[in-house]
Amino acid sequence: MNLTFTKMQGLGNDFIVLDGVRQSLQLSAETIRKLGDRHFGIGFDQLLLVEPAEREGVDFRYRIFNSDGGEVEHCGNGARCFVRFVIDQGLTDKTEIVVDTAKGVIRPKLEANGLVTVDMGEPRFLPDEIPFVADADSITYPLDVKGEQVDISVVSMGNPHAVQVVENVDSGVVERQGPVIEHHPRFPQRVNAGFMQVLNRGAVKLRVYERGAGETLACGTGACAAVVAGIRRGLLDPTVRVTTHGGDLTISWHGPGTPVMMTGPAVSVFTGQIEV
Ligand SMILES: N[C@H](CCC[C@H](N)C(=O)O)C(=O)O
């Protein structure tokens, strides 16, 4: 089958986006892994599949697959690229879109300045909601990382995140601890491992070693989880600039019962075709 795809990126977190509205697509995990291979395939962190809405009041459905072939619940940078894609492809004439994802409904909006703002939904914290193995709910949890004792916060944005506050994100801690935390036995569905360096109450640096993809240049849900964790720890104000290796995101959260809001860029790189 000849597959048309659009290569996109949000702060260097890169995707291929497929139109599952005008064509019916069923891709196996093996095909997704092959497409995601940066040497033998196209290469991406995640594959985004745009599908027709399945119910009233929703414009589209959007599915997300990591480069390891696994389907996941949510992707923040991907949500921004999704909006850019459906508008560029003429699949909608709206600029504010209601989208069904595996984690629930999100509402991305293309702003007049070309950036995209996404209502990322409410964060969840209870261990069972992550999922994370713990005896009780807490702001932080001690975690043994192959002999290193660290304190993490756990946050679900629909997908699981373990967030640490570190002195220096570029000290080697991401390379050393990221893969170990991703596969830590206390995370039954694995986890995205975030490392946050607090610069001041309105600015952080963040690196994320992602579940099923390894370290990415930026992680939207990871930025949301990190800001929420920092606010709950009393370290951050409600609106924060998150600086990643791929660039800056603006994240806002006003406490329990409110959604996390994310604003950032979305860029189409090229469109191509490939035989699958
Ligand atoms: N890069 C995505 C996160 C993908 C999440 C995926 N790595 C997982 O949850 O397994 C983002 O911008 O939010």
The ligand as an ORCA input file, in Angstrom:
! r2SCAN-3c Opt
* xyz 0 1
  N       5.952     13.492     23.182
  C       4.610     13.479     23.752
  C       4.485     12.455     24.835
  C       4.273     11.141     24.275
  C       3.960     10.238     25.396
  C       4.517      8.865     25.214
  N       5.971      8.847     25.257
  C       3.987      7.967     26.286
  O       3.226      8.439     27.139
  O       4.357      6.806     26.265
  C       4.164     14.827     24.266
  O       4.551     15.831     23.670
  O       3.373     14.860     25.228
*
